[in-house]
Amino acid sequence: MDLDPIDRQLLAMLQANGNVSLNDLAEAVNLTTTPCWKRLKKLEESGIIKKRVALLDADKLGLSFIAFVMIKTNDHSHEWYRRFVHVVEEFPEVMEFYRMAGEYDYMMKVLAKDMKNFDEFYKKLVNSIDGINNVTSTFAMESLKYTTELPV
């Protein structure tokens, strides 16, 4: 789907404030509410707008321990990959999960309360599936930038 400047402005506004009213959106892009609503519906139906969510403050919820976990495996079969992805998807501590190119095969961003909780997660992870042969974790000292807003 090709996005025009109005679509991009709508997306930027929704990313900044998911609660912005249809009237405010329409007014900002110089449309009436019906064509604005139709554009939003089209963006949702195309999958550009995946869902609308509330962003929570991890620190205020006691989840200030951020770890980046890199994993190597010798098993690159499709069956192992599917099992591993299924296992990792079940861990609520895993915020992001990627298959990588380079030295490590997989990387995940993990949020935990503290080192003790991270260690519990780590033990569950490495004991949940055979084939992991190297796990390296690094820990964030300070978050310098965090955003969910895509550059539209």
N, C-alpha and C positions, 0 to 999 in steps of 0.2 A: 504494500500500500504506500503510495506516495503521500507525504505529508506536506501540506502547504503551511504558510506562516501562521494562519489562524489555528490549525491543528497543533502546531508546535507551541503556540502561546497557551492554548488550553491545557496541553500536557504539562507545561512548566508550572502553570498555576495549580493544577491538581497535585503535582508532586510537592509543591511548597505547602499546600493546605488542602488535604483531602476532604475537608468539610465545607469548602467554599460552595456557596449556593449557586444554583443554576442561573438565577437572575444576575448575580455578580459576575459569573463567567461570561454570560451573554453580553452584558454591558461592557466588560473589558475588551471584548473582541468585536464590538459594534454589530452584534447580531440580536435578533429577537430570541426568545427562549426556545421556540420550536426548532429552528434550524440549528441552534447550539446543541440542543438535546439530541438531534439526529446525528450530528457530528460525534458526540460522545458515544452514542450507541454504536456507530460504525467503528470507532476506535476500540470499543469493547469487543464487538463481534469479530474484528480482525485479529484480536489477541494482543494488540499493542498495550491496551490497558488490561492487565492480567487479573487484578483484583484490587480492592481498596482496603487498606488495613490501618490500624492504629500503631504508631511507632512508640515503643516503650523505652524508658530510660533504664538501661541495664545496671548502671551504678546504683540507682535508687532501689533496684530490686535485689541488690547484693550480688550482682554478677559482674564483678569488676576484674576478674582474672581472665585474661585473654591469652590463649595459646594457639600457636600455629604448629600443626602436626604434619610432618612429611613422612610418607610411607613408601618403602620399596617392597616389591614382591618378585619372586621368580616365576610365579604362575600367571601367565597372561592369557589364559583360556577365557573364552566367553562365559563359560559356566562359572568360573571363579569370580570373574568380574561382576556378574549378576548377583551372586551370593554376597559378595563384599559390599556392593552398593546397597543391597537390601538391609544388611546388618547395620551399616553406617546410618542409613535413613531413619532407623529406629532410635538413635541416640538424640535426645532433645538438646544436648549440649553442643551438638555440631550445628553451627550457624551457616557455614559455607563448606562446600565439598567439590573438589576439582580433580579431574584426571589430567596429569601434567606431561609435558615433554621435558626432557632433560634428566638430571641426576635422579630425581624422585619420581615415582609413578603416580602418587596421589598426594593431595594437600587438603587440609581442612582447617577451618577456623573454629575454635572451641571456646565457649564461654562457661566459666565455672565460678563458684563462690570464692575459692581459695585453692592453694596448692594441694591440700588434702582431698578436696572434691575432684580436682583434676586428676590426681593419682588414682582415685577410685574409677573415674572414667577410663583412664589409660589401661588399667588392669582389665576392665570389662572388655575394652576394645581388642587388646592383643590376645585375650583368651576366647574371643567369640568366633574366630575363624582361623583355620590353618592357612599357611602360605605367606604370612607376613614375615619378612626376614630382616627388616630394619625399620625402626621407628625413631625419628628425631623430632624433638619438640623445642620450640623457641617461645619465649614469653615476652609480651609487650610490656614495656616499662611505662609508656604514656601514649595515649591516643592523640595524635596530632591532627587528623582529619577523619571524619566519618560522615558519609552522606549516602542517602538512598536515591538522590535526585540524579537522573541521567542527563547528560548534556544534549538536550533536544534543540 
